[in-house]
Amino acid sequence: GCLDGQPNMDDNDSLPLPFEDFYVTMGESSFRESFRLLACFKKDMHKVETYLRVANCRRSLDSNCTL
């Protein structure tokens, strides 16, 4: 239940865990597809990190900024 708009954390039965049996119900092809998706996220995060480093170096007054 809720008390003043805040969920009551003592009542754990009201908080379903949507991924508790994720790996049990996942087939081999779904597992591979999820792995590929995570690999893409990792590659994209590397691009974002590089972009942020370059932006930070350009913003910085220190001209001796190395990547």
Secondary structure in CASP SS format (residue, H / E / C, confidence):
PFRMAT SS
TARGET T0000
AUTHOR 0000-0000-0000
METHOD secondary structure of the structure
MODEL  1
G C 1.00
C E 1.00
L E 1.00
D C 1.00
G C 1.00
Q E 1.00
P E 1.00
N C 1.00
M C 1.00
D C 1.00
D C 1.00
N H 1.00
D H 1.00
S H 1.00
L C 1.00
P C 1.00
L C 1.00
P C 1.00
F C 1.00
E C 1.00
D C 1.00
F H 1.00
Y H 1.00
V H 1.00
T H 1.00
M C 1.00
G C 1.00
E H 1.00
S H 1.00
S H 1.00
F H 1.00
R H 1.00
E H 1.00
S H 1.00
F H 1.00
R H 1.00
L H 1.00
L H 1.00
A H 1.00
C H 1.00
F H 1.00
K H 1.00
K H 1.00
D H 1.00
M H 1.00
H H 1.00
K H 1.00
V H 1.00
E H 1.00
T H 1.00
Y H 1.00
L H 1.00
R H 1.00
V H 1.00
A H 1.00
N H 1.00
C H 1.00
R H 1.00
R H 1.00
S C 1.00
L C 1.00
D C 1.00
S C 1.00
N C 1.00
C C 1.00
T C 1.00
L C 1.00
END
